[in-house]
Amino acid sequence: MATRIAIIGGFLGAGKTTIINKIAKALVEKGSNVAIITNDQGEALVDTRYSSAMGIETAEVLRGCFCCRFPDFMVSARNLVGKHGPEVILAEPVGSCTDLLATVVAPLKVLYPREFTVAPLIIMVDSERVMSKGFDVQRIGDYLRRHQIMEAEHVVLSKVDKITAEELEELKYVINEINPKAEIITYSAITGKGLDKVISVILSDRVSNKSPVDIDYDVYAQAEAELGWYNGTYRFSATEKVDSYDLATRIMHGVVEKYSTEDIAHAKVLIESPRNVVKMSTVLNNITVDVVKGSRYAEGDVVMTVNARIVSSPEKLREVMRWAVQRSMQQMGIAMEGFNDDCFSPSRPNPTHRMSG
C-alpha cells in the first residue's frame, strides 16, 4: 500500500511547523502512524528537534530545499517507511521555497507512483502579515509569497484570530484574485478551529492534480538571496534552575532590537533540558511561546538551538545573533560551555527535476 505524503508549504513564519505537529499529534491520537520530514538550507534546525521532542518520528533534508535535494528527500521518505511504516508523511519545505508542483509533487507522481500518493498541495498564509504588509510587487520577497499561493490547491489562512472579520473577508478576496481555484481554509492555532478541515484534506482520497505554475528563476534566486540564514547551537549546564521563558524572550528581544519588522521573516529559539522543552519565535516583532514540555525551568545539560531568517547580510546577522544570545546569557549569569553556528545567504535554486506532472 502506498504511503501518503502531504506537503505543507508557505512562507517563513506562517505557522507550518506548529500546524504540522498539531496534525501529527491528532492523527497519532486517532491511532495513525505518522512521520515528519523537515527541511532547511543549513543545519541545526529547530523544527527537527521540536518534532522529535514531541515524540514524532522525524527525518530531515539539510543544506538545500526539497527540490534541490530531491534524492535526499527520497532517501528520508524511504527510510521512514522502511523503519517505521507511517501511513502519512507530513513534509515541511523551506519557507522560501516555491515551484513545488514541478519539482517535488510531479517527480513523486511520475517516478514513484507505487510507493507514494501525494495529497493536494497545502500552502499556509500568515493572515496578520498579509493584512499589515500586503503584497507589494516592488518587494522581491512578495514574488515568492504570491507564487506559493498561485500553485496552492488548498490555502490555509493562519492566525485568523489576529485580524477582524472584515479583514478576513478582504484577505479571502485577495487570495481568490491570485488563485481563484484554491480552496481556502481558515485556521487558528490558539483555538484549533479549522484543523479538522486540514486533516480531512490529508486523509482524503484526493491527490494533487494541479499543473505547475510558471516561475522566473532569476527573480526567485534574487528573492532567496536577500535573506540571511542563521543556525546556531549553544550549550550550557544549569546547576540551578534556569528560566527558559526569560532566556528565550531576552534573545528574541535582542533580535527585534536590531532589525525592523519588515526585515524579520522568522526567528526561533528551542531550549531543551532533561526537565523541559521550550520553543519561542518572533514574526512581525510579535514574540510567542509555541510549545512547552515539562516546566518552564531548565535543569542539567541544556542545548539551545537558534534559527533566524532575516533580510540582512550574513556577516551582520551572525554578529547580531551571537550578540543577542551571549548578552542574554550574561544578563542571567549563565556560563556558555560551547557553541557552533553557521550563517549564509541561500544559493540559486537548482532543482533536480522540473516536470510538468
VEXMIMAR-183611 format. One record per residue (C-alpha): x, y, z; residue in one letter. Coordinates in Angstrom, 1 decimal, always signed. Layout:
BEGIN
+--------+--------+--------+-----+
:     xx :     yy :     zz : res :
+--------+--------+--------+-----+
:      X :      Y :      Z :   a :
...
+--------+--------+--------+-----+
//
This chain:
BEGIN
+--------+--------+--------+-----+
:     xx :     yy :     zz : res :
+--------+--------+--------+-----+
:   +0.0 :   +0.0 :   +0.0 :   m :
:   +1.4 :   +3.4 :   -1.0 :   a :
:   +2.3 :   +5.9 :   +1.7 :   t :
:   +0.5 :   +9.2 :   +1.7 :   r :
:   +2.7 :  +12.3 :   +1.5 :   i :
:   +1.2 :  +15.7 :   +2.4 :   a :
:   +3.4 :  +18.7 :   +1.6 :   i :
:   +2.5 :  +21.8 :   +3.7 :   i :
:   +4.4 :  +24.8 :   +2.4 :   g :
:   +4.1 :  +28.6 :   +2.9 :   g :
:   +6.4 :  +31.5 :   +3.7 :   f :
:   +8.6 :  +31.8 :   +6.8 :   l :
:   +6.6 :  +32.4 :  +10.0 :   g :
:   +3.3 :  +31.3 :   +8.6 :   a :
:   +2.9 :  +28.5 :  +11.2 :   g :
:   +3.9 :  +25.4 :   +9.2 :   k :
:   +5.8 :  +23.7 :  +12.0 :   t :
:   +3.1 :  +24.3 :  +14.6 :   t :
:   +0.2 :  +23.0 :  +12.4 :   i :
:   +2.2 :  +20.0 :  +11.2 :   i :
:   +2.9 :  +18.9 :  +14.8 :   n :
:   -0.7 :  +19.5 :  +15.8 :   k :
:   -1.8 :  +17.4 :  +12.8 :   i :
:   +0.7 :  +14.7 :  +13.7 :   a :
:   -0.5 :  +14.6 :  +17.3 :   k :
:   -4.1 :  +14.5 :  +16.3 :   a :
:   -3.5 :  +11.6 :  +13.9 :   l :
:   -1.5 :   +9.7 :  +16.5 :   v :
:   -4.3 :  +10.1 :  +19.0 :   e :
:   -6.6 :   +8.5 :  +16.4 :   k :
:   -4.3 :   +5.5 :  +16.0 :   g :
:   -2.5 :   +6.5 :  +12.8 :   s :
:   +1.3 :   +6.1 :  +12.3 :   n :
:   +2.7 :   +9.4 :  +11.2 :   v :
:   +6.2 :  +10.8 :  +10.4 :   a :
:   +7.6 :  +14.2 :   +9.5 :   i :
:  +10.3 :  +15.4 :   +7.1 :   i :
:  +11.7 :  +18.8 :   +7.9 :   t :
:  +13.9 :  +20.9 :   +5.6 :   n :
:  +16.5 :  +23.7 :   +5.8 :   d :
:  +19.1 :  +25.5 :   +3.8 :   q :
:  +21.6 :  +24.9 :   +6.6 :   g :
:  +21.9 :  +22.6 :   +9.6 :   e :
:  +21.0 :  +22.7 :  +13.3 :   a :
:  +17.3 :  +23.0 :  +12.7 :   l :
:  +14.8 :  +24.0 :  +15.4 :   v :
:  +11.9 :  +22.3 :  +13.6 :   d :
:  +13.6 :  +18.8 :  +13.7 :   t :
:  +14.4 :  +19.0 :  +17.4 :   r :
:  +11.0 :  +20.3 :  +18.1 :   y :
:   +9.2 :  +17.5 :  +16.3 :   s :
:  +11.5 :  +14.8 :  +17.8 :   s :
:  +10.9 :  +16.3 :  +21.3 :   a :
:   +7.2 :  +15.9 :  +20.7 :   m :
:   +7.7 :  +12.1 :  +20.1 :   g :
:   +7.2 :  +12.1 :  +16.4 :   i :
:   +9.4 :  +10.1 :  +14.1 :   e :
:  +11.3 :  +12.8 :  +12.2 :   t :
:  +13.8 :  +12.9 :   +9.3 :   a :
:  +15.4 :  +16.0 :   +7.8 :   e :
:  +16.7 :  +17.2 :   +4.4 :   v :
:  +19.5 :  +19.7 :   +5.0 :   l :
:  +21.7 :  +22.1 :   +3.0 :   r :
:  +19.1 :  +22.8 :   +0.4 :   g :
:  +15.4 :  +22.7 :   -0.3 :   c :
:  +13.4 :  +19.6 :   -1.2 :   f :
:  +13.6 :  +20.5 :   -4.9 :   c :
:  +17.3 :  +20.8 :   -5.0 :   c :
:  +17.9 :  +17.9 :   -2.7 :   r :
:  +15.2 :  +15.6 :   -4.1 :   f :
:  +17.4 :  +12.4 :   -3.9 :   p :
:  +17.9 :  +13.2 :   -0.2 :   d :
:  +14.2 :  +13.8 :   +0.2 :   f :
:  +13.5 :  +10.3 :   -1.3 :   m :
:  +16.1 :   +8.7 :   +1.0 :   v :
:  +14.4 :  +10.3 :   +4.0 :   s :
:  +11.0 :   +9.2 :   +2.9 :   a :
:  +12.0 :   +5.7 :   +2.1 :   r :
:  +14.0 :   +5.3 :   +5.4 :   n :
:  +10.9 :   +6.4 :   +7.4 :   l :
:   +8.7 :   +3.9 :   +5.5 :   v :
:  +11.3 :   +1.1 :   +6.0 :   g :
:  +11.9 :   +1.7 :   +9.7 :   k :
:   +8.6 :   +3.0 :  +11.0 :   h :
:   +5.9 :   +2.2 :   +8.3 :   g :
:   +4.0 :   +5.5 :   +8.5 :   p :
:   +0.7 :   +5.8 :   +6.8 :   e :
:   +1.2 :   +9.5 :   +6.4 :   v :
:   +4.4 :  +11.6 :   +6.0 :   i :
:   +4.0 :  +15.3 :   +6.6 :   l :
:   +6.6 :  +17.2 :   +4.7 :   a :
:   +7.5 :  +20.8 :   +5.5 :   e :
:   +9.6 :  +22.5 :   +2.8 :   p :
:  +11.9 :  +25.5 :   +3.4 :   v :
:   +9.7 :  +28.6 :   +3.9 :   g :
:  +11.3 :  +30.5 :   +1.0 :   s :
:  +10.7 :  +27.5 :   -1.4 :   c :
:   +8.2 :  +27.5 :   -4.2 :   t :
:   +7.6 :  +25.8 :   -7.5 :   d :
:   +6.8 :  +22.6 :   -5.5 :   l :
:   +4.3 :  +21.3 :   -8.0 :   l :
:   +7.0 :  +21.0 :  -10.7 :   a :
:  +10.0 :  +20.0 :   -8.6 :   t :
:   +8.6 :  +17.8 :   -5.8 :   v :
:   +5.0 :  +16.8 :   -6.5 :   v :
:   +5.4 :  +15.9 :  -10.1 :   a :
:   +8.6 :  +13.8 :   -9.6 :   p :
:   +6.9 :  +11.9 :   -6.8 :   l :
:   +3.9 :  +11.2 :   -9.0 :   k :
:   +5.9 :  +10.3 :  -12.2 :   v :
:   +8.8 :   +8.4 :  -10.7 :   l :
:   +7.3 :   +6.8 :   -7.5 :   y :
:   +3.6 :   +6.1 :   -8.2 :   p :
:   +3.6 :   +2.7 :   -6.5 :   r :
:   +5.4 :   +3.9 :   -3.3 :   e :
:   +3.7 :   +7.2 :   -2.6 :   f :
:   +0.5 :   +9.1 :   -3.2 :   t :
:   +0.6 :  +12.9 :   -2.9 :   v :
:   -2.1 :  +14.9 :   -1.2 :   a :
:   -3.3 :  +18.2 :   -2.7 :   p :
:   -0.6 :  +20.9 :   -2.1 :   l :
:   -1.4 :  +22.9 :   +1.0 :   i :
:   +0.1 :  +26.4 :   +1.4 :   i :
:   -0.1 :  +28.4 :   +4.6 :   m :
:   -0.6 :  +32.1 :   +4.5 :   v :
:   +0.1 :  +34.4 :   +7.6 :   d :
:   -3.1 :  +36.4 :   +7.7 :   s :
:   -1.7 :  +39.0 :  +10.1 :   e :
:   +1.4 :  +39.6 :   +7.9 :   r :
:   -0.6 :  +39.9 :   +4.7 :   v :
:   -3.1 :  +42.3 :   +6.2 :   m :
:   -0.4 :  +44.5 :   +7.7 :   s :
:   +2.1 :  +44.4 :   +4.8 :   k :
:   +0.0 :  +43.4 :   +1.8 :   g :
:   +1.5 :  +42.1 :   -1.5 :   f :
:   +3.8 :  +44.7 :   -2.9 :   d :
:   +5.1 :  +44.0 :   -6.4 :   v :
:   +8.1 :  +46.1 :   -5.7 :   q :
:   +9.1 :  +43.8 :   -2.8 :   r :
:  +11.0 :  +40.9 :   -4.2 :   i :
:  +10.1 :  +38.6 :   -1.4 :   g :
:   +6.4 :  +39.1 :   -2.2 :   d :
:   +7.1 :  +37.4 :   -5.6 :   y :
:   +7.8 :  +34.2 :   -3.7 :   l :
:   +4.7 :  +34.6 :   -1.5 :   r :
:   +2.4 :  +35.2 :   -4.5 :   r :
:   +3.8 :  +32.2 :   -6.4 :   h :
:   +3.3 :  +30.0 :   -3.4 :   q :
:   -0.4 :  +31.0 :   -3.3 :   i :
:   -0.6 :  +30.6 :   -7.1 :   m :
:   +0.4 :  +27.0 :   -7.0 :   e :
:   -1.6 :  +26.0 :   -4.0 :   a :
:   -4.5 :  +23.6 :   -4.2 :   e :
:   -5.6 :  +24.5 :   -0.6 :   h :
:   -4.7 :  +27.8 :   +1.1 :   v :
:   -4.7 :  +27.7 :   +4.9 :   v :
:   -5.1 :  +31.2 :   +6.4 :   l :
:   -3.3 :  +31.1 :   +9.7 :   s :
:   -3.6 :  +33.5 :  +12.7 :   k :
:   -7.1 :  +34.5 :  +11.7 :   v :
:   -7.8 :  +35.4 :  +15.3 :   d :
:   -5.4 :  +38.3 :  +14.9 :   k :
:   -7.4 :  +40.0 :  +12.2 :   i :
:  -11.0 :  +41.3 :  +12.1 :   t :
:  -13.9 :  +39.6 :  +10.4 :   a :
:  -13.9 :  +42.4 :   +7.8 :   e :
:  -10.1 :  +41.9 :   +7.2 :   e :
:  -10.6 :  +38.2 :   +6.8 :   l :
:  -13.2 :  +38.7 :   +4.0 :   e :
:  -10.8 :  +41.2 :   +2.4 :   e :
:   -8.0 :  +38.6 :   +2.6 :   l :
:  -10.1 :  +35.9 :   +1.1 :   k :
:  -10.8 :  +38.2 :   -1.8 :   y :
:   -7.1 :  +38.9 :   -2.3 :   v :
:   -6.4 :  +35.1 :   -2.3 :   i :
:   -9.2 :  +34.5 :   -4.8 :   n :
:   -7.7 :  +37.1 :   -7.1 :   e :
:   -4.4 :  +35.4 :   -7.0 :   i :
:   -5.7 :  +31.8 :   -7.2 :   n :
:   -9.4 :  +31.5 :   -7.9 :   p :
:   -9.4 :  +27.7 :   -7.8 :   k :
:   -7.7 :  +27.3 :   -4.5 :   a :
:   -9.9 :  +26.1 :   -1.6 :   e :
:   -9.5 :  +28.3 :   +1.4 :   i :
:   -9.4 :  +27.0 :   +5.0 :   i :
:   -9.3 :  +29.5 :   +7.9 :   t :
:   -7.2 :  +28.3 :  +10.9 :   y :
:   -6.4 :  +29.3 :  +14.4 :   s :
:   -3.5 :  +27.7 :  +16.3 :   a :
:   -5.0 :  +29.1 :  +19.5 :   i :
:   -8.5 :  +27.6 :  +19.3 :   t :
:   -7.7 :  +24.8 :  +16.8 :   g :
:  -10.6 :  +25.9 :  +14.6 :   k :
:  -10.0 :  +24.7 :  +11.0 :   g :
:   -7.5 :  +21.9 :  +12.0 :   l :
:  -10.1 :  +19.2 :  +11.3 :   d :
:  -10.6 :  +20.5 :   +7.8 :   k :
:   -6.8 :  +20.4 :   +7.0 :   v :
:   -6.7 :  +16.9 :   +8.4 :   i :
:   -9.6 :  +15.8 :   +6.2 :   s :
:   -7.7 :  +17.0 :   +3.1 :   v :
:   -4.7 :  +15.0 :   +4.1 :   i :
:   -6.7 :  +11.8 :   +4.8 :   l :
:   -9.0 :  +12.1 :   +1.8 :   s :
:   -8.6 :  +10.1 :   -1.4 :   d :
:   -7.9 :  +13.2 :   -3.3 :   r :
:   -4.5 :  +13.6 :   -5.0 :   v :
:   -2.5 :  +16.6 :   -6.2 :   s :
:   -3.6 :  +17.2 :   -9.8 :   n :
:   -2.7 :  +20.8 :  -10.5 :   k :
:   -0.3 :  +21.7 :  -13.3 :   s :
:   +2.8 :  +23.6 :  -12.3 :   p :
:   +2.8 :  +27.4 :  -12.5 :   v :
:   +5.4 :  +29.3 :  -14.5 :   d :
:   +8.1 :  +31.0 :  -12.5 :   i :
:  +11.1 :  +33.3 :  -13.2 :   d :
:  +14.1 :  +31.5 :  -11.6 :   y :
:  +16.2 :  +34.7 :  -11.8 :   d :
:  +13.7 :  +36.6 :   -9.6 :   v :
:  +13.3 :  +33.5 :   -7.4 :   y :
:  +17.0 :  +33.4 :   -6.8 :   a :
:  +17.2 :  +37.1 :   -6.0 :   q :
:  +14.3 :  +36.8 :   -3.5 :   a :
:  +16.0 :  +33.9 :   -1.7 :   e :
:  +19.4 :  +35.6 :   -1.7 :   a :
:  +18.1 :  +38.7 :   +0.1 :   e :
:  +17.6 :  +36.6 :   +3.3 :   l :
:  +20.4 :  +35.8 :   +5.7 :   g :
:  +20.1 :  +32.4 :   +7.3 :   w :
:  +21.5 :  +31.8 :  +10.8 :   y :
:  +21.6 :  +28.5 :  +12.6 :   n :
:  +23.4 :  +28.1 :  +15.9 :   g :
:  +23.6 :  +25.5 :  +18.7 :   t :
:  +24.6 :  +26.7 :  +22.2 :   y :
:  +25.4 :  +24.5 :  +25.2 :   r :
:  +25.5 :  +25.2 :  +29.0 :   f :
:  +24.9 :  +23.4 :  +32.3 :   s :
:  +22.1 :  +24.6 :  +34.6 :   a :
:  +23.3 :  +23.7 :  +38.0 :   t :
:  +20.4 :  +25.8 :  +39.3 :   e :
:  +17.1 :  +26.2 :  +37.6 :   k :
:  +17.2 :  +28.5 :  +34.5 :   v :
:  +14.0 :  +30.2 :  +33.4 :   d :
:  +13.8 :  +29.1 :  +29.8 :   s :
:  +11.0 :  +31.7 :  +29.1 :   y :
:  +13.2 :  +34.5 :  +30.3 :   d :
:  +16.2 :  +33.4 :  +28.4 :   l :
:  +14.4 :  +32.9 :  +25.1 :   a :
:  +12.5 :  +36.1 :  +25.5 :   t :
:  +15.7 :  +38.1 :  +26.0 :   r :
:  +17.2 :  +36.6 :  +22.9 :   i :
:  +14.1 :  +37.4 :  +20.8 :   m :
:  +14.1 :  +41.0 :  +22.2 :   h :
:  +17.7 :  +41.3 :  +21.1 :   g :
:  +16.8 :  +40.4 :  +17.5 :   v :
:  +13.8 :  +42.8 :  +17.5 :   v :
:  +16.1 :  +45.5 :  +18.8 :   e :
:  +18.4 :  +45.3 :  +15.8 :   k :
:  +16.1 :  +44.6 :  +12.9 :   y :
:  +12.9 :  +46.2 :  +11.6 :   s :
:   +9.6 :  +44.4 :  +11.5 :   t :
:   +9.8 :  +44.2 :   +7.7 :   e :
:  +13.2 :  +42.5 :   +7.8 :   d :
:  +12.4 :  +39.7 :  +10.2 :   i :
:  +11.0 :  +36.8 :   +8.3 :   a :
:  +11.2 :  +34.5 :  +11.3 :   h :
:  +13.4 :  +33.8 :  +14.3 :   a :
:  +13.1 :  +30.8 :  +16.6 :   k :
:  +14.7 :  +29.5 :  +19.8 :   v :
:  +14.4 :  +26.0 :  +21.2 :   l :
:  +15.7 :  +25.2 :  +24.7 :   i :
:  +16.0 :  +21.6 :  +25.7 :   e :
:  +17.0 :  +20.0 :  +29.0 :   s :
:  +16.2 :  +16.7 :  +30.7 :   p :
:  +13.4 :  +18.6 :  +32.5 :   r :
:  +11.8 :  +20.6 :  +29.8 :   n :
:  +11.4 :  +21.8 :  +26.2 :   v :
:  +10.5 :  +25.4 :  +25.3 :   v :
:  +10.1 :  +26.8 :  +21.8 :   k :
:   +9.7 :  +30.6 :  +21.2 :   m :
:   +9.6 :  +32.5 :  +18.0 :   s :
:   +9.1 :  +36.0 :  +16.6 :   t :
:   +7.3 :  +37.2 :  +13.5 :   v :
:   +6.3 :  +40.8 :  +12.9 :   l :
:   +8.1 :  +41.7 :  +16.2 :   n :
:   +5.4 :  +39.5 :  +18.0 :   n :
:   +7.1 :  +37.1 :  +20.4 :   i :
:   +5.2 :  +33.9 :  +21.0 :   t :
:   +5.7 :  +30.7 :  +23.0 :   v :
:   +4.9 :  +27.8 :  +20.7 :   d :
:   +5.4 :  +24.8 :  +22.9 :   v :
:   +6.2 :  +23.9 :  +26.4 :   v :
:   +7.0 :  +20.3 :  +27.6 :   k :
:   +7.6 :  +19.9 :  +31.3 :   g :
:   +8.2 :  +23.0 :  +33.3 :   s :
:   +9.5 :  +26.4 :  +32.2 :   r :
:  +12.7 :  +25.8 :  +34.1 :   y :
:  +15.7 :  +24.1 :  +32.5 :   a :
:  +18.0 :  +21.9 :  +34.7 :   e :
:  +21.0 :  +19.8 :  +33.9 :   g :
:  +22.7 :  +19.8 :  +30.5 :   d :
:  +21.0 :  +22.3 :  +28.2 :   v :
:  +21.1 :  +22.5 :  +24.4 :   v :
:  +19.7 :  +25.7 :  +22.8 :   m :
:  +19.1 :  +25.8 :  +19.1 :   t :
:  +18.7 :  +29.2 :  +17.4 :   v :
:  +17.4 :  +29.9 :  +13.9 :   n :
:  +16.9 :  +33.2 :  +12.2 :   a :
:  +15.7 :  +34.1 :   +8.7 :   r :
:  +16.2 :  +37.9 :   +8.2 :   i :
:  +16.8 :  +40.3 :   +5.4 :   v :
:  +20.4 :  +41.0 :   +6.2 :   s :
:  +23.9 :  +40.3 :   +5.2 :   s :
:  +25.2 :  +37.1 :   +6.6 :   p :
:  +28.0 :  +38.9 :   +8.3 :   e :
:  +25.8 :  +41.3 :  +10.2 :   k :
:  +23.3 :  +38.6 :  +11.0 :   l :
:  +25.9 :  +36.3 :  +12.6 :   r :
:  +27.2 :  +39.3 :  +14.7 :   e :
:  +23.7 :  +40.2 :  +15.9 :   v :
:  +22.6 :  +36.7 :  +16.7 :   m :
:  +25.8 :  +35.9 :  +18.7 :   r :
:  +25.4 :  +39.2 :  +20.5 :   w :
:  +21.8 :  +38.6 :  +21.3 :   a :
:  +22.5 :  +35.1 :  +22.7 :   v :
:  +25.7 :  +36.0 :  +24.6 :   q :
:  +24.2 :  +39.2 :  +26.1 :   r :
:  +21.1 :  +37.3 :  +27.3 :   s :
:  +23.2 :  +34.6 :  +28.9 :   m :
:  +25.4 :  +37.1 :  +30.6 :   q :
:  +22.5 :  +39.0 :  +31.9 :   q :
:  +21.2 :  +35.8 :  +33.6 :   m :
:  +24.6 :  +34.7 :  +34.9 :   g :
:  +24.8 :  +31.7 :  +32.6 :   i :
:  +28.2 :  +30.4 :  +31.6 :   a :
:  +28.3 :  +29.2 :  +28.0 :   m :
:  +30.2 :  +25.9 :  +27.6 :   e :
:  +30.4 :  +25.9 :  +23.8 :   g :
:  +28.6 :  +26.8 :  +20.6 :   f :
:  +28.8 :  +26.3 :  +16.8 :   n :
:  +27.0 :  +28.3 :  +14.2 :   d :
:  +26.6 :  +29.0 :  +10.5 :   d :
:  +25.3 :  +32.0 :   +8.6 :   c :
:  +24.9 :  +32.4 :   +4.9 :   f :
:  +22.6 :  +33.5 :   +2.0 :   s :
:  +21.0 :  +30.7 :   +0.0 :   p :
:  +22.5 :  +29.9 :   -3.4 :   s :
:  +20.5 :  +29.9 :   -6.6 :   r :
:  +17.8 :  +27.2 :   -6.7 :   p :
:  +18.8 :  +24.3 :   -9.0 :   n :
:  +16.1 :  +21.6 :   -8.8 :   p :
:  +17.0 :  +18.0 :   -9.5 :   t :
:  +13.8 :  +17.7 :  -11.6 :   h :
:  +11.3 :  +20.1 :  -13.1 :   r :
:   +8.4 :  +18.2 :  -14.6 :   m :
:   +5.0 :  +19.2 :  -15.9 :   s :
:   +3.3 :  +16.4 :  -14.0 :   g :
+--------+--------+--------+-----+
//
